[in-house]
Amino acid sequence: SLGQYQRAIDFHQQSLDISREIGDRYGESNSLCNLGNVYNKLGQYQRAIDFYQQSLDIKREIGDRLREGNSLMGLSIAYHRCGKIQEAFAASDQAEQIFQELGLPIEAMPYPRWEKAIIKFAQRGRLQLILCFIFGLIAFPFALVWFILLLLWRLIRSQFKR
């Protein structure tokens, strides 16, 4: 959180080594997930994906469903940032299913505050749900235009890099 990413990597790597040495699978999976978080912040998404995937495998092995969902959310973010949209949605959907299965309240889910606020607003009643639906219909064309512009920007930028 302080932006000292190399120090964070060093400490998480030390934690990972110790966890592996003593056979602490829970600690190992947490260290791997934390390394994924650091590499995600650094923009090294493939490395982040690798760490999240290793963490996810261990969490599934030890049956830690909550943290399995958290690893899937980390994977989803990393996939999304490196342009693997289908994989991002698949990981996010799996995480969502786990969170619903566990019956977590919306406050416990790893969503941004703005998304939680919209969900809470829509859950207040039928009128609020209708308002969210109408807003979504109005906002969709703007989001679509923004997405197309983003794709065009990336295409043009990649052409100039060559």
C-alpha positions in Angstrom: 0.0 0.0 0.0 3.0 2.3 0.5 4.2 1.7 -3.1 7.3 -0.1 -1.8 6.6 -3.0 -4.1 10.1 -4.6 -4.1 10.1 -4.7 -0.3 6.7 -6.3 -0.4 7.8 -8.9 -2.9 10.8 -9.7 -0.7 8.8 -10.1 2.4 6.0 -12.1 0.7 8.7 -14.4 -0.9 10.2 -14.9 2.6 6.8 -15.7 4.0 6.2 -18.1 1.1 9.6 -19.9 1.7 8.9 -20.3 5.4 5.3 -21.6 4.8 6.6 -24.1 2.4 9.4 -25.2 4.7 7.1 -25.8 7.6 4.3 -27.3 5.5 1.8 -24.5 6.2 -0.5 -24.7 3.1 -2.8 -21.9 4.3 0.2 -19.6 4.8 1.6 -20.7 1.4 -1.6 -19.9 -0.4 -1.9 -16.4 1.3 1.7 -15.6 0.4 1.0 -16.6 -3.2 -2.1 -14.5 -3.3 -0.3 -11.5 -1.8 2.5 -11.9 -4.5 -0.3 -11.9 -7.1 -1.6 -8.6 -5.6 1.8 -7.0 -5.8 2.5 -8.0 -9.4 -1.0 -6.9 -10.3 -0.2 -3.5 -8.9 3.0 -3.4 -10.9 1.2 -4.2 -14.1 2.9 -7.6 -14.5 -0.4 -9.3 -15.1 0.9 -12.7 -16.3 3.0 -13.1 -13.2 0.1 -12.1 -11.1 -2.1 -14.6 -12.8 0.5 -17.3 -12.2 0.6 -16.5 -8.5 -3.2 -16.3 -8.2 -3.6 -19.6 -9.9 -1.1 -21.4 -7.6 -2.9 -19.8 -4.6 -6.3 -20.9 -6.0 -5.1 -24.5 -6.4 -4.0 -24.7 -2.8 -7.2 -23.0 -1.5 -9.3 -25.6 -3.4 -7.1 -28.4 -2.1 -7.5 -27.3 1.6 -11.2 -26.4 1.1 -11.0 -22.7 2.0 -14.0 -21.5 0.0 -14.0 -17.8 1.1 -10.4 -17.3 0.1 -10.9 -19.3 -3.0 -13.4 -16.7 -4.0 -10.9 -13.9 -3.2 -8.3 -15.6 -5.4 -10.8 -15.9 -8.2 -11.6 -12.2 -7.9 -7.8 -11.4 -8.1 -7.6 -13.6 -11.1 -10.5 -11.9 -12.7 -9.0 -8.4 -12.2 -5.6 -9.6 -13.6 -7.3 -11.3 -16.6 -9.3 -8.2 -17.3 -6.3 -5.9 -17.2 -4.3 -8.0 -19.6 -7.3 -8.2 -22.0 -8.4 -11.8 -21.4 -12.1 -10.8 -21.0 -13.6 -14.2 -21.2 -11.3 -15.6 -18.6 -12.0 -12.6 -16.4 -15.8 -13.1 -16.6 -15.4 -16.8 -15.9 -13.3 -16.2 -12.8 -15.6 -13.5 -11.6 -18.7 -15.7 -12.1 -17.1 -18.5 -10.1 -16.2 -16.1 -7.3 -19.8 -14.8 -7.3 -21.2 -18.3 -7.0 -18.9 -19.1 -4.1 -19.9 -15.9 -2.3 -23.6 -16.6 -2.8 -23.1 -20.2 -1.7 -21.5 -18.9 1.5 -24.4 -16.5 2.0 -22.1 -13.5 2.5 -23.6 -10.1 3.1 -22.8 -7.6 0.4 -20.4 -5.7 2.8 -18.2 -8.8 3.0 -17.8 -9.2 -0.8 -14.7 -7.8 -2.5 -16.5 -5.3 -4.7 -15.7 -1.6 -5.1 -17.8 0.7 -2.8 -19.6 2.2 -5.7 -20.8 -1.2 -6.9 -21.9 -2.1 -3.4 -23.8 1.1 -3.2 -25.7 0.4 -6.4 -26.5 -3.1 -5.3 -27.8 -1.9 -2.0 -29.9 0.8 -3.7 -31.4 -1.7 -6.1 -32.3 -4.0 -3.3 -34.3 -1.4 -1.4 -37.5 -2.0 -3.4 -39.2 -2.3 -6.8 -38.9 1.4 -7.6 -35.2 1.5 -7.0 -34.7 -1.6 -9.0 -36.6 -0.1 -11.9 -34.5 3.1 -11.7 -31.3 1.1 -11.8 -32.7 -0.8 -14.9 -33.6 2.5 -16.6 -30.2 4.0 -15.8 -28.5 0.9 -17.2 -30.5 1.2 -20.4 -29.5 4.8 -20.7 -25.8 4.2 -19.7 -25.3 1.2 -21.9 -24.9 3.1 -25.3 -22.4 5.4 -23.6 -20.4 2.4 -22.2 -20.5 0.7 -25.6 -19.1 3.9 -27.3 -16.4 4.2 -24.6 -15.5 0.5 -25.1 -15.2 0.9 -28.8 -13.1 4.1 -28.4 -10.8 2.2 -26.0 -10.4 -0.6 -28.5 -9.6 1.8 -31.3 -7.1 3.7 -29.1 -5.3 0.5 -28.3 -5.3 -0.5 -32.0 -3.9 2.9 -33.1 -1.4 2.9 -30.3 -0.1 -0.5 -31.2 0.3 0.6 -34.8 2.5 3.5 -33.7 4.6 1.3 -31.5 5.6 -0.8 -34.6 
